[in-house]
Amino acid sequence: MKLTEMNSQQLNAFFAEARAEYEELKGRNLKLNMARGKPSNAQLDLSNELLNMYIDPEDTVDDGVEARNYGELMGLPSCRRLFAELLGVRYEEVFMGGSSSLTLMYDLIAKAYTHGLLHSDMPWSQLEKVKFLCPSPGYDRHFTISESFGMELITIPLLADGPDMDMVEELIKDESVKGMWCVPKYANPSGITYSEAVIDRIAAMKPAAKDFVLMWDNAYCVHEFSGEFVPFTDILSACRKAGNPDMPFEFASTSKITFPGAGVACFACSEKNMEYMKKLLSAQAISYDKLNQLRHVLFFKDGSGVISHMRKHAAILKPKFDVVESKLDSEIAPLGIASWSRPKGGYFVSLFVMDGCAKRVHQLCKEAGVVMTGAGATYPYKNDPADSNLRIAPSFPPVDELNTAMQVLCVCIKLAAAEKLLCK
């Protein structure tokens, strides 16, 4: 029976039963974590060969570039080719830089503020106001970057096929709207993939700001855990065909493929953007870690090697996402008090509890020893207007711990919903 269909007596009995289960779980003094999308140790072990990889000094020269020495700001040619293959872009459009795509994203926004972008009339720091579009629920760290520069963040509803483009197309008529964050495949946290129709509309946008930047964070481009690899649209080509060649910057990394913090990362952009960025980047770096780039190339060899490696990740991840779905389907679905995404890839499940209950569910989980990403974190300024969204990150805990953590989460959802209905 749905919770909203229960009479007062039934609802009080339901609440008492849920409260008793909650107190029992709380009494176990649990310490479980579903807060961040971290690979598990079993996933990290898949790349241990990188820790012991021997590179013969005779093999450190790549297309005339000595990986052990200074030089080649844009990165090792073979690594650029690998990412060009993965992203479906041109070799000339790829820049390898460090181990973190988030750092590259921050750096691009910082350069917009200190120098302006290719088509800027002035640095953004000299503008009276800078606005940025934020499809939500979305990635909290994207929003943190924008907030750290004092931007005005505008929440865009993230629909089943991508951002609400009617709203986007209206807002970009404002010249102070300078960009939009996007995670186009297996979005964080909903796991949705943008449809071809939405991508076409994004590529064809006509922003009033001539330096509008499309921040295309393709973090989960090869991260299927259910089914075969799903090809995706090359946003650079799509924008070029639509007459917006300099609008997108695409980002990717091996953070959830090999070792977070010790992998390789890149951005891809138009060749005109690349020439502009190289001038700015040459002031801060001579070159990045080409030996690590070489290790990754030797480890994967080519794009098919990456896809094969990701199937090993999938075998570890899928049982965990199955636990999440199974628990929610059996414990929560019959009650009609929440909805959730059912992703085929990525790292998260987006959970919508009853309006006004997300913070209460989070608090109850914390008190019972289960750590989750804060309620509201998936919205700009951590302000979820409905107080309903929570992000489930099942990748890190072992399956047995995940089972227990999900049991705690389910009883907390029940308690919070019952409390709300009883207070009406």
ABEGO torsion letter per residue (X at the ends): XBAAABBAAAAAAAAAAAAAAAAAAAAAGBBBBAABBBBBAAAAAAAAAAAABBBBAAAABBGGBBAABBEGAAEBAAAAAAAAAAAGBBAAABBBBEABAAAAAAAAAAAAAAAEBAABABBAAABABBBBBBBOBBBAAAAAAAAAAGBBBBBBBBBAAEBBAAAAAAAAABAABAEBBBBABGBOAAGBBBBAAAAAAAAABBBABAABBBBBBBAAAAABABEBBBBBBBAAAAAAAAGBAAABBBBBBAAAABBBGABBBBBBBBAAAAAAAAAAAAAABABBBAAAAAAAAAAAGBAAAAAAAAAAAAAAAAAAAAAAAAAAAAAAAAAGABBBBBBABEABBBBBBBBGAAAAAAAAAAAAGBBBBBBGAABBGGBBAAGABBBBBAAABBAAAAAAAAAAAAAAAAAAAAAAAAAX
